[in-house]
Amino acid sequence: MISGGKMRQCRNIVFIEDDQLEAMMVKEAITKADVDAALVHLTDGCRALDYLQDRSRQRPSLILLDLDLPKMDGLAVLAAIRADPELMTTPVVIFRASEDPEVIEEAFRCGAAATSSSL
C-alpha cells in the first residue's frame, strides 16, 4: 500500500476464537470501524501457534486471543507467544476474558497487553 508517497506495510490482526458467533461479531466490528488491517481468524490453540510460528508469514500487528480454546488453552498459547523471540513483543489482547480475577491476573502475568474486560 502507498500512503503519502511512502510504501506502507499492510497490518494484520490474528484473531483466535472458536465461537463462530463471537468471531462474526468481531469481524463485523472491525469492518464497521474501517480498520486498515487484514483479519486472520483461527479457531484452536494448536492451529494458531502453527500459523504464528510459520516464519513465511507476516508477523501480526495485534493478536486477539480467547482463553477457552480447543486443543490448547489461551494461556498456553500466550505463554508460547511470549517465549518466541519473533512474537514476544506483539501486543496480545485477551478477548472475552473470564471475570475470575485470578484468571485475569494470570493472563497479565503471562504477558497480555489487555483483556476485553479491562478495556
C-alpha positions as CSV (number, residue, x, y, z in Angstrom):
1,M,0.0,0.0,0.0
2,I,1.2,3.5,-0.7
3,S,0.3,6.4,1.6
4,G,1.8,9.9,1.2
5,G,4.3,8.6,-1.3
6,K,5.8,6.1,1.1
7,M,5.5,2.3,1.0
8,R,3.4,1.1,3.9
9,Q,3.4,-2.5,5.2
10,C,-0.1,-3.9,5.5
11,R,-1.1,-4.6,9.1
12,N,-2.7,-7.8,10.1
13,I,-4.7,-8.9,13.1
14,V,-4.8,-12.5,14.2
15,F,-8.0,-13.4,16.0
16,I,-8.1,-16.7,17.8
17,E,-11.6,-17.6,18.8
18,D,-13.5,-20.9,18.5
19,D,-17.0,-19.4,18.9
20,Q,-18.4,-18.6,15.5
21,L,-20.9,-16.0,16.7
22,E,-18.2,-14.2,18.7
23,A,-15.9,-14.3,15.7
24,M,-18.7,-12.9,13.4
25,M,-19.3,-10.0,15.8
26,V,-15.6,-9.1,16.0
27,K,-15.2,-9.3,12.2
28,E,-18.3,-7.1,11.8
29,A,-17.0,-4.5,14.3
30,I,-13.6,-4.4,12.6
31,T,-15.2,-3.9,9.2
32,K,-17.5,-1.2,10.6
33,A,-14.6,0.6,12.2
34,D,-12.8,0.6,8.9
35,V,-9.6,-0.7,10.4
36,D,-6.8,-0.8,7.9
37,A,-5.7,-4.4,8.6
38,A,-6.3,-7.9,7.3
39,L,-8.0,-10.1,9.8
40,V,-6.9,-13.8,10.1
41,H,-9.4,-15.9,12.1
42,L,-8.1,-19.2,13.7
43,T,-10.3,-21.5,15.8
44,D,-8.0,-23.5,18.1
45,G,-4.8,-23.0,20.0
46,C,-2.6,-25.5,18.1
47,R,-3.6,-24.2,14.7
48,A,-3.0,-20.7,16.0
49,L,0.6,-21.5,17.2
50,D,1.4,-23.3,13.9
51,Y,0.2,-20.2,12.0
52,L,2.0,-17.7,14.2
53,Q,5.3,-19.6,14.2
54,D,5.3,-20.0,10.4
55,R,8.2,-17.7,9.5
56,S,7.0,-17.4,5.9
57,R,4.0,-15.4,7.2
58,Q,4.0,-11.7,8.1
59,R,4.2,-11.1,11.9
60,P,0.8,-9.9,13.2
61,S,0.4,-6.3,14.4
62,L,-2.1,-7.5,17.0
63,I,-3.3,-10.8,18.4
64,L,-6.9,-11.1,19.9
65,L,-6.9,-14.3,21.9
66,D,-9.7,-16.2,23.6
67,L,-8.7,-18.1,26.7
68,D,-11.2,-21.0,26.3
69,L,-9.9,-22.7,23.2
70,P,-9.9,-26.4,22.0
71,K,-6.7,-28.3,21.7
72,M,-4.6,-25.8,23.6
73,D,-6.0,-23.1,26.0
74,G,-5.4,-19.4,25.5
75,L,-2.9,-19.1,28.5
76,A,-0.7,-21.8,27.0
77,V,-0.9,-20.0,23.6
78,L,0.0,-16.7,25.3
79,A,3.0,-18.3,27.1
80,A,4.3,-19.8,23.8
81,I,3.9,-16.4,22.1
82,R,5.9,-14.6,24.9
83,A,8.6,-17.3,24.7
84,D,9.0,-16.8,20.9
85,P,11.7,-14.1,20.1
86,E,9.8,-13.2,16.9
87,L,6.4,-12.8,18.6
88,M,7.3,-11.7,22.1
89,T,6.7,-8.0,21.5
90,T,3.4,-8.4,19.6
91,P,0.5,-7.0,21.6
92,V,-1.9,-9.6,22.8
93,V,-5.4,-8.7,23.9
94,I,-7.3,-11.4,25.8
95,F,-10.7,-11.5,24.2
96,R,-13.7,-12.4,26.3
97,A,-11.6,-12.9,29.4
98,S,-13.1,-14.7,32.4
99,E,-14.5,-12.4,35.1
100,D,-12.4,-14.5,37.5
101,P,-9.8,-12.1,38.9
102,E,-7.3,-15.0,39.2
103,V,-7.6,-15.9,35.6
104,I,-7.3,-12.2,34.5
105,E,-4.2,-11.8,36.8
106,E,-2.6,-14.9,35.3
107,A,-3.2,-13.5,31.8
108,F,-1.4,-10.3,32.7
109,R,1.4,-12.4,34.3
110,C,1.7,-14.3,31.1
111,G,2.2,-11.1,29.1
112,A,-1.3,-10.0,28.0
113,A,-1.4,-6.3,27.0
114,A,-5.1,-6.0,28.0
115,T,-8.3,-8.0,28.4
116,S,-11.6,-7.2,26.9
117,S,-12.9,-6.7,30.5
118,S,-10.1,-4.1,31.2
119,L,-10.7,-2.0,28.0
